Amino acid sequence: MNKTIDRKTFLSYLGTGAAALAAASAGLGTLNGKASAMSSTADHLFGFNTNRVSGYFEPIAPSSEDKLLLPKNFKYDVVAAFDDVINAAGERFGEGSDYNAYFPLEGSNVRGLLVTNHEYSTIFSLGPVKDGKMTKEQLHNNLYYQGMSVIEVYRDEKGVWKMDINSSHARRINGYTKFDLTGPAKGGSALGGATTAVGTFANCSGGVTLWNTVLSCEENFAETAAASSLPETHYGWVIEIDPFDKKYLKKHTALGRFNHENTAMGIAKDGRVVVYMGDDKKDACVYKFISKGQYNKSLGRGNSALLEEGTLYVANLKKGEWVPVTLEAVSKAIKDKPELQKKFVTQGDVVTYCQEAALLVGGTPTDRPEDIEISPFDNTIFICHTNNDNHGNIHGHITRIFEGGSDLGSLTFDFEIFAAGGRQSGFSSPDNLAFDSNGHLWVVTDISSSSQNKGVHKSFMNNGLFVIPTSGPDQAKALQFASAPVESELTGPFFTPDEQTLFLSIQHPGENTTDLNKPTSRWPHRAGDSKARSGVVAISGFKLG
């Protein structure tokens, strides 16, 4: 390792849980640094084999360059970027790339399907919007370029990752795609009696299910719905797609309607499916859904029905309790409020107006709870609270929840502040969090483009990807692995099963551009191209040991 690089030591600024996790990963506690064979989590970043990242790369320094910077001996290939043709039908890769998930074809680590979310449009897909009102063409592009892409990717004989535009699987899912609604709001008055919904957009992060489908999360949906005069209650849900089945498209209303960031799925001790979810909004809550029925591996995709019936809970951090967000609980809370009684008549109403219902039953407002992950080592729950300047929480923090009895189905919990962003830690505004196969933590950051390289954010420069080893010679030190281009964030990290390739999205480079003749970023710097393009890269150079 390059000892001259100023890496920040974390142990002084982390809760006791960090030291415990570090010690455990080094073999001194109940964990052994490898994911337990009994791990019941569905969605991890890594394949949990033998990827030894710490010790195999020289950390980089913060940068304000308009480049995707990586450590020495690592390289990246741009697999797909905004507006690239993805199939023979001429469909185009969306904008605002976010979550990624890789699905091997015939077990291959070098050919598979890559599912990518597209969160929102910018000037590069819409052009300048005059007087705040989009033209007919801009409205079309806004719906078209959001949503999701399914593409086929492969590594050629020279080790370069590419997109196969002749793939029969490649397709777009966007603001024009029809979905079946499931759960308590289906057919209800809050959705205007609808049993289907047209379109998905504002697709932020997501998760892989235990039955190998993808859950994608509709986050900041209101603006797009309003601009296109679409019924707002049809959006803000968790959707489910099957990368291998074009007809499989669902919106699960039992999981609640809010500004969804991602999902983290696991299994309770009694076999029920548990889904953790964050609401990426200031003063918003943390949720979990527990299915009524039990997971049955032999049913495969049939287990999706578990997401249609169950109980939605919200975290009360003061009491350490998961409080049910049900019609019964809401009705009790509003017994003296006749106006609210008219609003909350059915469970469909409760899940549709979930943010309001959650606060009524005692949910704790928090600081933009974004990515949530279940530790595959000990079933603790990690939550990235990105920031909340309303409370003076400028740099954010990571919360760690300890479920009662280490059971994901428990309705009681304790928690700690696991890590705090800021000068002492070397990064600000944690967004996504994941574990590698040695128990090391990987964190990407989400400093807003308007704040980057300014004021108290100046020392962090552009957004980045960081590794925090929990064992070995660099234990508890923040090691910067990547620096993002100007006005972008790094999102959606996902490894191939052999951990030799990392897929990573570069989202909204140059998003503050107001004049297309003077873009603030030109990434990925294609010859003759004046546009900045969000996209997905494949990073190579990892050594296994």
N, C-alpha and C positions, 0 to 999 in steps of 0.2 A: 504494500500500500504506500501511497505517496504521503509521508508524514508531514510534508510541508504545507499541506492543505489544511485550512482552518476549519476543522469539523467540530461541531458543538457537542459537548458531553450532556447527556440527557438525565442521568440518574438523579441529579440534584433537583430536577424540575419535574420529575415524574412521581406519581403516587407510589405507595408501597407495592401496589400490584405490578408495576413495571419491574421493580427489582425481583419480585417473586417470579414473574414470567421469565426474566433473564436467567435467574438461577435455575429455574425448572428446565429451561431449554438447554442449559449446560449440564443437565443430569443431576442437579442438586435437590430437585423437588419432585413433585408428583408427575411432572411431564418429562418426556425424554427428547424433545426437540423434533419429533416426528409425529405426523398426524396419527392418531389412534385408529386402529382398524375398526373400532366401534364408533367412530365419528359418524354422526347422523346428519351432517350438514350437506346441502345439495350443491351449493354454489361457492367454489373456492377459485381463487385466481390461478393457482398452480396445480400441477398433477401430483404433487407430494411424492416425488421420487427422490432424487439426490442432487438437486440444484444447489450448489454451494456458491452463492453470489459473492458474499463477503470474502475478501481475500483475492478475488479474481478480477476486480476492477479498481482503477484509480479514480476516486471521486472527483467530480468537476466542481468548479467555483460557480457562484451565481453569475448570470450573464444578462445583458440587455440587448444582445444581438438578435437579428431577425433570422435565426437559425434554430433547427432542432439539434442541440449539442448532446453528444454521448461520450462516455469514457473511451479512452484509447483501446483499440482492438475491437470495438463494437461498430456495427454499421446498420443502416436502415434502408429499406426499399419502400417506396410509396406504392402501396398495393392498389389503392383507389382514392380518387380525390373528387371533390364536388364537380358534377356535370359530366363525369366520365361515363361512357356507354358501358352498361353492365351485361347486356344480353343481346341476342339476335333481333329481338323486337325493338331495340333501340332505346330501352328505358335507361334513365340516367341516375347515377349515384347522387344521393341527397346531400343537403348542406348541414352544417352544425353537427358533425360526427361526434358521437358520445360512446355509449356502452358497446362493447364487442363481446361476442361469444363464438368460439371455434368448435365445429362439429366435424370430426374426422370422417372421411369417406373410406369405407372398408378398413377402418382402423389405422389409417395413414396419418403420420405426423407431418407429411409434406403435401398433402392434398385434402381439402375439406371445404365445408361451407362456413362462411364468416357472416354472422348476423351483426348488423350495425344499426344503432339508433341515430336518428337525426333530430336534434332538439329545436333549432329555430333557424330562420332565414336572416340574411344580412343584405347589405347594399350590393354584394357581389352576385346574388341571385335575383334580387328584385330591382336593382337600380335605385336612384333617388326617389323617395316618396314625397310628393309635393303636398304641402299643407296637411300632412298627416293622413291623407286619404289615398289608398291604393287604387290603381286602375284595374280594369277587368283582367288584363294580362298579369299584373302583379299579384292579384288575388289568386289567380290560378297557380302561379309559381310558388306562392307562399304555401298553398296546400300540397302541391306536388313534391316540393323538395324537403318537406318535413316527413316524419314517420320512421320508416325502417328500410334497410336494404338487406337482401340475402344475396350474397355473391359466392362464386366458387373461386378459391385461391389455391395456388400450388407453388412449389419451389422447383425451379428448373435445374438442369444438369450443372449449371454454373453457380448454383446456390442463391439465385435471385428469385425473390417472391413476386408472383404476378397474378393478375386476374384472368380467369378463363371466361371470355365473353360468349363462348358457345355453350355454356352450361345450361342444361335443361332445368336446373333448380333456381337459377338467378331470377330475381324479381324485385319489384318495389311494393311496399305496403305504405300507404300514405293517406292524405286527407280525403281520398275518393274511395277507399276500400271499405267494404261492408263487413260489419262484425255482428255476431250473435251476442245478445246480452244474456247474462246468467244472474242468478241470485235474487235477493229480496226487492231490488228496485226494478227488475224486469217487468214491463207492463204496467208499472205504477204511475200515479198521477204526477209525481215529481219529474218523470221522464216523458210526460205527455202520452202515456200509454204505450210507448215504444217497446218492441221486443228485439229490435235491431238498431244499430247505430252506424251511420256512415262516417268513416274517417277516423284516423288517429293522427295526432300531432303533438308537438312539445314533448317528444319522447326523450327522456333524460337517461337515467341508468336503468338497470334491470336485474335479471337473475336467471339462472338455469334451474329448472325444477328437478325433482327426484326422478321424474319420468322422461327427462331429456327433451323438454320443450323450453321455450323462452318466455319469460314474463318481462314485459316492457312497460315503463311507467310514464304516464302522461303528467307532466309537471306544470309549467306555466302556460296553461291552455287558454285562459280567458281572452287574451288579446286577439288571438287568431280566430276563436269562435265568434267574437263580436264583429271582427272585420268582415267575416264571411256570412254574417247573419245566421249562424248555426245555433241550435239549442245548446246552451252552455252546459246543461246537466248531462249531456251525452258524452262529456269529456271530463278528464280528471280521474280516470279509472286505471286499474292495472289490466293490461291486455295480455293475452296468451296466443302465441303462434307456434306452429311446428315447422321448423326449417325444411323438412322433407315432404310436407303436405300443404299445398297452396290453398286448400279449401278450409283449413283448420284455423279459425279466427274468432276469438272470444274476448268479451269484456266482462270481468268478474266484479259485480257490484258488491258482493259480500265483503270485499276487502276495503271498502270505503272510498269516498271521493274526496281527494284533496290534492295538494301539489306534491305528487309522489316523486321521490328520488330513485329508490331502488327497492328490491326485495331480497331478503335473506331467508332461505327455507331450511328447516330442520325438522326433526321428529321428537315429540315428547316421549317420556318414558313409557307411556301407555299406548304408543303407536300412532297417536294423532299427529297430523301435519301442522307445523307452526310456521307462520310467515311474519317476519319483522319488517317494518316499513317506517321511513322517515318522511316528514312533511317539510320540504325545503322552502320555508317561509319564516320571516322573523316572528318570534313569539308563537311558534307552532309546536305541535306535540309529537310524541313517539308512540307508535302503535304496534300491536301484534294481533294476528288472527289465528285462532285455534279451530281446526276443523271438527265437525261433529263425529265423523267417521274416522277409521284407522287406515293407515297406508298399507297397501297390499302390493308388493313388488310385482307379483305375477300379473296384475291387471294392466301394467304398463301405463299408457296414456289414459286409460280409464280412470286413473286416480285423479284426473283433473276435476272430476265431480266433487272431490273433497273441498275445492275452493268455492263451491256454490252454497254450502251450508255449514255454518259454524258460528263462533262468537268473535266479534271484534272487540279488542281491549285498547285502552289508552293508559299510558304510564302516569301515575301520580308519584312524583319523585320525593315529595315530602313524607308520604306515608310508606313508600316502598311497596306500592300495590299496583296491580294491573286491574283497572276499573272497567267493567263492561260498558260498551257503548251500544246499549240496547234500548228498545222502545220502553221497556219497563223502567230502566234506570233514568232515562230522560224524562219520562212522564212524572216520576217521583220528584225530579229536580224542578219541574215547571208547574207543579200542582197549583201554585198561586199566580200563574202567568197565563191568562186566557189567550193572549195573542200568539204566544209560542205553542200553545196546545193545538191551535189551528194548523200550525206548520208541521208539527211532528205527530202525525196520526198513525203511521205505519213504520215498520222497520225499514222499508224502502225510503221513506223520508229521512230517517235517521242516518243511513249510510250516504244518502245524496248530499245532505247538509252536515257532513261529518265533522268539519272543523268547529262549527258552532256547537254541535251535540257533545263533542269531546270535552269542551270547556265547561259545559253545563254539568257534566257528571263528575268533574274534578280532575281532568287532565292538566298536567303542568306545562305551561308555555315555556319553550326553550329557545336556544339560539341557532336557528336554521339547522335542524337535524337532517343531514344529508345521508351519506352512505352508512349503512349498518351491515356489519359482518358478524357471523357466529364463529368464534374461535374453534377450529377443528381439534384443538388440544384439550380444552377443558369446558366447552359449552358456555363460556362467558360471552357477553355481547358487547361489541365495540361500536360506538356511535361517533361519527364525525360531526361535531357542531361547528359549522364553518365560521360563523361570526355573527354579531348582532350589535351594530353601533348604537342602537337604541339603549343598550345597557352598558356601553363602554367596552364590550367584548370585541375588540377590533381584530384580534388575531386568531380567535377561535380556540377550541380544545377538543380532546377526545375523551369521551365518557366510557367507562367499562361497567357493565351491569352483571351482577352475580345473581342468577336465578336461584330461588329457594331449592335446596337439595340438588343443585346442578341439573334441574329438570326444566327443559324449555316450556313445559306445560304448566309450570308453577305460576300462581297468581300473586306471589310475593317476591321481593328482590331487595338487594342492597346495591350500592353503586359507589364509584370513586371517579375522580378526575384523573384519567390515566396519563394524559400529556396535555401541555398547553402550548399553543403557538406563540411566537414572539422572538425577540433577539436571542434569548437564552437557548432556544431550540433550533434556530436557524431557518425556520420556515413559518409561513403565516397562512391561515385559512385552510385547514385540512379539509379535503373534499371526499376522496375515496381512500379506503384502507383495505389492505389484504395481507395475508400471510404467505410466506413461501415454505418450501418443504423442510427447512431447518428452523422454522418458527420465527424467522425475521419478519419485521413489519415493513410494508411498502405503502407509501403515502403520496398521493398527488395533491396539489394545492389549487385553490380557486380564488386568488386575489383578483378582484374585478379589474377590467381593462382600464377603467378610469382612475384606478388607484395605483396601478403598477408604476414602479420607479418614482414614486412621489411620497412626500411626507414621511410618515412612520413606516411606510412600505418600501422605502427607497433601497434599504440594504438587501432586501430579498430579490430585487430586480424582477426578471420575468418569472412566471410560474414554473414549477419543476416537479420532478419525480424523485423521491427520497427513499433510501433504505435505512432502517434502524435495526442493526443486528442485535439479537437478544442473547447471543453467545459468541465465543471466540475472541480474538484480540481486539476487535473493534466494537465490543459489546456496549450497547447504549449510546453509540455515537451516530449522529445523523450524517449519512453519506449521500450526497446529491448524485443521482444517476443520470438525470436528463434535465436540460433547460429548454423551455418552449420558445417558439418564435414570438415576435412582438404581438401583444394584445391577444394572446391565445391562452388556452389551458390544455393540459394533457389529461385525457379521460379514457375510460374504458380499457384499462390494461387487462390482457388475457393471454395466457400461455398455451402453446400446444401441449399435449399430454407428456411429451418427452422433455419439456422445458427448455428446448433449444431455440424457440422463437417466441418473442413477445409481440403481440399485436397491441398497438397503442393509437388512440385517436388524437389528432391535433385539431382542436375545436376553435372556431371563429378567429383565425389569425387576421389582424388588421381590422377588427370589428368596428373601430371608431372612425374608419374612413368616411369622409363626407364628399370627397371629390374623387371619382373613379380615375381621373388622370393623375392623382397624387395619392395612391394607396399607402397606408402606413405600414403595410407588410406586403410582400410579394411571395411569401412561402406557398408552394414548394419550389419556387424559382424555376419554373419550366421555361425553356428557351422560347423567347418571343411572346411570353404570356405576361400581361400586366396585372392580372387578377391574383389576389390571395385566395387560396382554396383550402377549405377544411378537408381533412382526409384521414386515412388510416395507413400506418406504416407497420412493417414487419421488422423487428429488431433482432439481429443475429450477433453471435459472438459469445454466448454463454458456454461456460465449461462445466462439465459434470464431473463429480468425484465421489 
